């Protein structure tokens, strides 16, 4: 490889991305909403010196309350695979995206920086590296479909990264399935088109690694939807090669292809077998468990209105966009991709019919796109069709999670549309007619959305955005307009997402605060004592600071803990992925027995007395609360009071 090709060829864009990644990593800046704690402690009027731009998003609690604090729990516990600070000990290798030291960690590359970099820098690397891989996945896949189209490939990769769904759900369980499928398709293409059998086997090894990484994401709702899209296009790829190369040439390449898949399956099976108890516990939960979601009932208007996602960035405006029957209850659930596939597939099918009449040639990418679109639309809108989807595991995928499959399909279909458009099969009058037709449909969707939620988007914004989206669709069909069209797509994507994440420096708001210092000081002299922290905001605070806790997130149920505590008959409450908190009885005139109560599908609490046998038997010796206990509580001694501008916390030690 020459320096000229390195600097001015296909590697220029990846090199620039790498420079940005290294710079952001060195700065310790991420997009985490962990700064939510600054307002919680100090109030919104005191400036947060670590907040560089935008505002933290409390709605993204899966990130700042769970993933980020569980990452800190691992940092402060030596990265051991089983974290003994969480209840009776929790296996951290399976269901949570956290760093840990074990052989399987090599298949979670975004976490490897924790073993060589300072914590803040490693966290920043993880945050941006996921987006880095997503962009490069879109970039290199586009180059596989359209070799040499570097500008288009870069724009596609960036547009995918700035998709609203990606940013509102920005975490490994969302991004990982998308970019691993893209890299898997790239590997498969390299295998089946390789001129050298040796080269095919090299790519087979890469495929085995990528496939194992994909499997170990362990978030089935997103994985299943993405995998179906990936496998379908893989089949189309093989069929296309059979048409052009013949059976003998392709069959020789199928061996390394299948070998890569087989090795990934063996590695995944080994991983699962070595923690079968955890897998069984997770599989047999009440929630999420073996859930079944019936087909049909989704909103067609919402599905087609992804191009109108920008107002979701305003909390006030987004509060009007609630469709509970479709599971749309917050900004993340309301987010979507720009599903241009809904309009592009009919256009491509018309082209395919004309092409088949002329040359008897089938473009399998078009056929696959159409079949997948029909399949997903049946799942969303056709009641009683579950027998079709059960073998595909789609009955376990909620409709709002199925959008990731449609989003990936839309990206791939858009790339294939660009390829078709480069051969100039559409005349300008035809493209203008298709653009106007698309605009009519998009305006219809926009007006229907305004009928449902009139406060969400203004008529002016709706019309401008619909015109922009129709230009993107029309421009993709004309070779000389494609770069402009995809630039418009990137613009629309950025406008729809640029306010979602803050730019935030470090994680000191959790680990370097007066409350954290006071807790760590007390815990140092009582390392085996468990803590409880009242309130969901602090449920993982002890864990994040390396302290044993009964409060917190249990990624899978610790059945023995609750059975030994006397709740054997209440498995329907605790046998779930759940946030767990203790609520102390403040009615000091009477004594109530300890009881468990389910708050929502992923949350339960224990109501108990401050001096209850439950707390004593569970080894709870410290309490953090914002509500001072009555002096009559003889078992609790006030050890410390930590005052912030917006909150005061009392730390008690129990002496039973």
PAVEXKE-439349 format. One record per residue (C-alpha): residue in one letter; x, y negated, z negated. Coordinates in steps of 0.02 Angstrom, whole numbers, padded with zeros to 5 digits, always signed. Layout:
BEGIN
AXYZ...
% end
This chain:
BEGIN
X+00000+00000+00000X+00077-00167+00054X+00074-00327-00048X-00030-00407+00089X-00166-00276+00077X-00160-00286-00112X-00183-00474-00116X-00299-00498+00033X-00383-00330+00055X-00514-00234-00041X-00413-00249-00203X-00419-00438-00214X-00589-00442-00297X-00550-00303-00424X-00387-00392-00468X-00480-00555-00500X-00607-00462-00607X-00466-00380-00705X-00386-00549-00740X-00554-00612-00807X-00574-00454-00912X-00400-00473-00988X-00429-00658-01024X-00595-00628-01112X-00522-00483-01209X-00375-00588-01268X-00494-00726-01323X-00599-00609-01430X-00756-00681-01351X-00908-00569-01321X-01093-00590-01283X-01149-00515-01448X-01294-00592-01543X-01208-00554-01708X-01211-00742-01738X-01392-00715-01793X-01316-00694-01967X-01247-00870-01966X-01423-00943-01959X-01483-00813-02084X-01351-00865-02210X-01330-01050-02173X-01486-01105-02082X-01500-01172-01904X-01440-01348-01945X-01262-01299-01990X-01156-01278-01834X-01080-01107-01803X-00898-01136-01758X-00889-00965-01673X-01035-01000-01556X-00968-01065-01391X-01123-01068-01281X-01309-01023-01283X-01393-00950-01438X-01398-00778-01521X-01548-00671-01474X-01630-00594-01629X-01741-00490-01514X-01586-00392-01461X-01577-00306-01630X-01523-00140-01553X-01360-00230-01518X-01321-00346-01665X-01411-00249-01802X-01369-00071-01748X-01234-00046-01616X-01118-00186-01671X-01131-00150-01857X-01113+00037-01833X-00956-00001-01733X-00891-00100-01882X-00939+00046-01993X-00820+00153-01892X-00684+00021-01889X-00691+00011-02079X-00696+00199-02102X-00546+00252-01998X-00646+00305-01844X-00685+00475-01919X-00815+00574-01818X-00927+00601-01970X-00953+00441-02069X-00981+00490-02251X-01041+00315-02297X-01209+00342-02210X-01321+00444-02325X-01245+00616-02345X-01136+00589-02190X-01183+00554-02010X-01106+00625-01850X-01057+00469-01752X-01006+00557-01592X-01175+00594-01516X-01313+00465-01522X-01226+00302-01563X-01109+00202-01454X-00964+00186-01576X-00777+00223-01572X-00717+00384-01652X-00560+00491-01647X-00592+00658-01566X-00558+00741-01397X-00724+00685-01324X-00681+00501-01353X-00582+00503-01191X-00749+00515-01098X-00805+00350-01174X-00673+00236-01100X-00755+00073-01154X-00715+00117-01336X-00533+00167-01315X-00469-00011-01344X-00514+00004-01529X-00367+00120-01552X-00238-00003-01483X-00306-00180-01504X-00361-00288-01652X-00545-00265-01692X-00611-00427-01618X-00514-00403-01457X-00566-00221-01442X-00747-00271-01466X-00731-00405-01332X-00651-00279-01214X-00793-00156-01240X-00923-00289-01207X-00849-00349-01042X-00779-00182-00984X-00954-00111-00964X-01000-00256-00850X-00832-00239-00762X-00869-00057-00718X-01046-00100-00663X-00984-00234-00543X-00848-00121-00474X-00973+00021-00455X-01084-00089-00345X-00932-00158-00254X-00850+00006-00206X-01016+00092-00167X-01056-00047-00044X-00885-00025+00036X-00920+00161+00056X-01080+00122+00150X-01009-00028+00245X-00819-00013+00255X-00728-00179+00266X-00875-00288+00212X-00781-00357+00061X-00883-00516+00036X-01048-00422+00042X-00981-00290-00077X-00923-00420-00204X-01089-00510-00197X-01186-00347-00219X-01081-00297-00369X-01105-00467-00452X-01292-00470-00414X-01312-00300-00494X-01221-00360-00649X-01331-00514-00665X-01495-00416-00647X-01619-00466-00784X-01649-00287-00840X-01462-00258-00859X-01438-00410-00971X-01592-00393-01079X-01543-00211-01108X-01356-00243-01109X-01282-00092-01198X-01191+00068-01150X-01348+00173-01140X-01412+00058-01002X-01259+00011-00902X-01168+00178-00916X-01298+00283-00822X-01300+00157-00679X-01115+00139-00650X-01075+00322-00678X-01204+00370-00545X-01126+00243-00426X-00950+00308-00458X-01015+00487-00444X-01087+00449-00272X-00923+00369-00220X-00828+00525-00276X-00951+00639-00185X-00934+00537-00025X-00744+00545-00036X-00755+00734-00058X-00873+00772+00086X-00786+00653+00207X-00606+00690+00158X-00491+00738+00301X-00381+00833+00178X-00438+00977+00070X-00307+00927-00058X-00381+00752-00063X-00553+00828-00088X-00492+00922-00242X-00415+00763-00314X-00583+00677-00298X-00664+00832-00373X-00562+00803-00531X-00619+00622-00536X-00799+00679-00512X-00781+00800-00658X-00724+00656-00770X-00861+00537-00711X-00994+00673-00729X-00939+00711-00907X-00940+00526-00951X-01117+00515-00882X-01178+00666-00981X-01102+00602-01144X-01198+00438-01136X-01339+00537-01218X-01485+00421-01185X-01601+00535-01083X-01737+00408-01035X-01612+00306-00934X-01503+00453-00882X-01645+00555-00808X-01711+00412-00702X-01537+00368-00636X-01486+00549-00609X-01638+00584-00499X-01589+00438-00388X-01407+00493-00382X-01445+00675-00341X-01569+00627-00206X-01442+00516-00117X-01309+00651-00140X-01422+00772-00047X-01448+00642+00089X-01260+00618+00100X-01231+00805+00126X-01369+00814+00256X-01293+00668+00350X-01123+00754+00351X-01202+00916+00412X-01273+00819+00559X-01108+00738+00606X-00977+00869+00555X-01066+01035+00560X-01090+01172+00432X-00913+01242+00430X-00829+01077+00389X-00956+01028+00257X-00961+01199+00172X-00773+01189+00143X-00800+01023+00052X-00945+01088-00051X-00829+01198-00153X-00732+01052-00231X-00895+00956-00249X-00978+01097-00345X-00818+01129-00443X-00819+00950-00506X-01000+00968-00561X-00962+01136-00643X-00814+01068-00742X-00920+00922-00802X-01055+01045-00857X-00928+01152-00951X-00854+01001-01042X-01028+00938-01085X-01081+01111-01146X-00925+01121-01255X-00964+00951-01329X-01144+01000-01368X-01096+01171-01438X-00972+01095-01560X-01108+00989-01641X-01260+01099-01614X-01334+01057-01785X-01340+00872-01743X-01412+00908-01571X-01548+01019-01646X-01589+00888-01777X-01608+00754-01643X-01709+00865-01525X-01836+00914-01657X-01876+00742-01724X-02051+00670-01732X-01980+00514-01648X-01918+00507-01514X-01922+00697-01512X-02000+00790-01367X-02114+00647-01318X-02235+00661-01173X-02289+00505-01080X-02439+00522-00965X-02426+00460-00787X-02522+00308-00726X-02581+00150-00808X-02437+00033-00767X-02456-00145-00706X-02422-00166-00519X-02412-00354-00541X-02277-00339-00672X-02182-00212-00569X-02175-00327-00418X-02139-00487-00515X-01957-00454-00557X-01904-00606-00456X-01999-00714-00581X-01893-00660-00730X-01805-00825-00767X-01936-00893-00890X-01903-00744-01005X-01747-00838-01061X-01858-00960-01155X-01923-00884-01317X-02074-00998-01316X-02122-00959-01137X-02087-00774-01155X-02204-00763-01304X-02349-00779-01183X-02292-00630-01080X-02366-00487-01181X-02445-00334-01099X-02461-00209-01243X-02550-00077-01139X-02395-00064-01029X-02277-00066-01179X-02222-00245-01141X-02207-00325-01312X-02046-00427-01302X-01921-00499-01179X-01820-00339-01160X-01975-00235-01124X-02036-00368-01002X-01872-00374-00905X-01855-00297-00733X-01746-00285-00580X-01781-00376-00418X-01874-00231-00339X-01856-00281-00157X-01865-00095-00120X-02055-00114-00127X-02049-00221+00031X-01892-00155+00114X-01941+00030+00122X-02095-00001+00231X-01986-00108+00347X-01852+00027+00355X-01980+00163+00389X-02046+00066+00539X-01867+00051+00601X-01837+00237+00569X-01990+00288+00672X-01930+00179+00815X-01753+00246+00799X-01812+00427+00797X-01916+00401+00954X-01764+00325+01040X-01622+00440+00984X-01703+00580+00881X-01591+00528+00736X-01645+00528+00554X-01562+00406+00434X-01567+00506+00274X-01540+00354+00165X-01705+00284+00228X-01797+00449+00206X-01727+00471+00029X-01772+00292-00017X-01951+00317+00040X-01972+00484-00050X-01901+00416-00213X-02008+00259-00204X-02165+00363-00179X-02114+00478-00321X-02085+00336-00444X-02244+00244-00393X-02346+00404-00420X-02271+00418-00593X-02318+00240-00635X-02490+00230-00557X-02564+00403-00523X-02649+00480-00676X-02653+00669-00688X-02495+00697-00588X-02388+00755-00734X-02367+00932-00669X-02258+00860-00531X-02149+00763-00652X-02126+00888-00793X-01993+00992-00700X-01902+00829-00663X-01905+00784-00850X-01991+00621-00806X-02136+00652-00927X-02012+00611-01065X-01968+00443-00986X-02079+00295-01038X-02133+00185-00894X-02030+00036-00954X-01875+00149-00950X-01917+00217-00777X-01883+00042-00711X-01697+00078-00719X-01720+00214-00588X-01820+00098-00477X-01688-00037-00503X-01546+00078-00451X-01650+00136-00303X-01681-00045-00253X-01495-00085-00257X-01450+00066-00151X-01591+00034-00029X-01538-00148-00013X-01361-00092+00031X-01427+00028+00163X-01539-00111+00230X-01384-00218+00253X-01303-00075+00349X-01454-00058+00463X-01460-00246+00486X-01278-00251+00543X-01324-00152+00698X-01444-00294+00745X-01599-00186+00772X-01716-00330+00727X-01747-00478+00840X-01765-00651+00765X-01955-00664+00795X-01978-00496+00709X-01872-00550+00561X-01969-00713+00546X-02132-00616+00545X-02066-00497+00412X-02002-00644+00308X-02171-00730+00314X-02260-00567+00273X-02145-00542+00124X-02178-00720+00067X-02366-00691+00074X-02349-00535-00033X-02233-00619-00158X-02347-00771-00173X-02494-00653-00201X-02398-00569-00342X-02352-00738-00414X-02531-00804-00414X-02594-00642-00490X-02463-00656-00627X-02518-00834-00662X-02696-00771-00679X-02640-00644-00810X-02516-00755-00905X-02541-00935-00844X-02418-01008-00970X-02273-00900-00913X-02221-00976-00746X-02267-01142-00667X-02341-01143-00493X-02194-01244-00425X-02064-01123-00494X-02165-00974-00432X-02176-01042-00254X-01992-01090-00245X-01935-00923-00313X-02050-00827-00194X-01981-00923-00045X-01804-00886-00103X-01843-00700-00123X-01923-00691+00051X-01767-00771+00126X-01662-00638+00041X-01767-00500+00118X-01770-00577+00291X-01586-00625+00290X-01534-00447+00246X-01602-00391+00416X-01491-00506+00519X-01303-00475+00523X-01254-00658+00537X-01364-00707+00389X-01321-00566+00269X-01184-00653+00169X-01300-00802+00146X-01445-00689+00096X-01345-00594-00034X-01273-00759-00099X-01453-00814-00128X-01482-00649-00219X-01334-00684-00332X-01397-00860-00363X-01570-00795-00410X-01489-00666-00523X-01381-00792-00615X-01525-00915-00637X-01627-00773-00712X-01496-00718-00839X-01368-00853-00881X-01451-00901-01046X-01482-00726-01111X-01319-00696-01205X-01219-00813-01312X-01032-00828-01295X-00974-00784-01469X-00802-00768-01546X-00763-00622-01661X-00865-00531-01794X-00810-00626-01950X-00991-00676-01983X-01014-00497-02046X-00846-00452-02122X-00772-00617-02181X-00914-00695-02280X-00935-00725-02468X-01063-00585-02482X-00951-00462-02391X-00800-00508-02497X-00898-00491-02659X-00970-00322-02608X-00800-00254-02556X-00724-00313-02719X-00855-00220-02822X-00848-00067-02709X-00659-00055-02727X-00677-00010-02911X-00827+00104-02878X-00788+00186-02709X-00908+00332-02730X-01058+00227-02781X-01199+00204-02657X-01279+00037-02621X-01453-00016-02570X-01491-00183-02487X-01668-00250-02481X-01727-00315-02314X-01695-00259-02136X-01569-00399-02103X-01447-00321-02228X-01487-00137-02202X-01320-00099-02117X-01218-00235-02202X-01135-00118-02328X-01095+00010-02192X-01021-00124-02080X-00902-00168-02222X-00850+00011-02256X-00960+00038-02409X-01069+00188-02449X-01254+00152-02426X-01423+00235-02437X-01499+00092-02336X-01463+00087-02151X-01498+00164-01982X-01506+00354-01973X-01476+00400-01792X-01544+00573-01831X-01634+00636-01987X-01535+00698-02136X-01666+00826-02186X-01575+00896-02337X-01556+00724-02414X-01743+00694-02416X-01789+00872-02464X-01672+00867-02613X-01749+00699-02661X-01919+00784-02676X-01999+00738-02510X-01998+00907-02425X-02181+00892-02377X-02162+00723-02292X-02053+00768-02143X-02170+00675-02027X-02104+00515-02109X-01917+00543-02114X-01889+00668-01973X-01846+00534-01846X-01720+00409-01784X-01756+00270-01907X-01710+00114-02000X-01722+00153-02186X-01741+00027-02327X-01784+00030-02511X-01918-00087-02578X-01914-00110-02767X-02076-00129-02863X-02087-00304-02937X-02242-00270-03043X-02153-00245-03209X-02315-00213-03305X-02333-00037-03236X-02230+00107-03168X-02264+00187-02999X-02194+00349-02929X-02073+00340-02784X-02157+00359-02617X-02106+00352-02435X-02203+00249-02310X-02189+00241-02121X-02180+00059-02065X-02170+00093-01877X-02110+00230-01761X-01927+00196-01798X-01935+00129-01976X-01983+00193-02149X-01958+00133-02327X-01952+00203-02502X-02057+00109-02629X-01981+00139-02800X-01945+00068-02973X-01777-00017-03005X-01733+00118-03134X-01812+00265-03044X-01747+00443-03050X-01742+00435-02859X-01608+00300-02859X-01512+00383-03000X-01512+00555-02916X-01458+00479-02750X-01307+00400-02832X-01365+00220-02804X-01265+00106-02919X-01274-00063-02833X-01415-00171-02766X-01409-00325-02655X-01570-00424-02656X-01632-00599-02621X-01760-00583-02760X-01695-00589-02938X-01747-00445-03051X-01841-00476-03213X-01738-00475-03372X-01844-00327-03433X-01759-00211-03306X-01640-00134-03433X-01543-00023-03312X-01485-00166-03200X-01344-00284-03243X-01319-00441-03138X-01141-00434-03074X-01135-00580-02955X-01236-00716-02871X-01185-00765-02695X-01256-00929-02635X-01271-00987-02455X-01354-01146-02391X-01506-01047-02332X-01507-00895-02447X-01455-00832-02617X-01410-00650-02651X-01404-00559-02817X-01291-00409-02839X-01342-00290-02978X-01256-00137-03048X-01367+00003-03112X-01321+00087-03275X-01444+00230-03296
% end
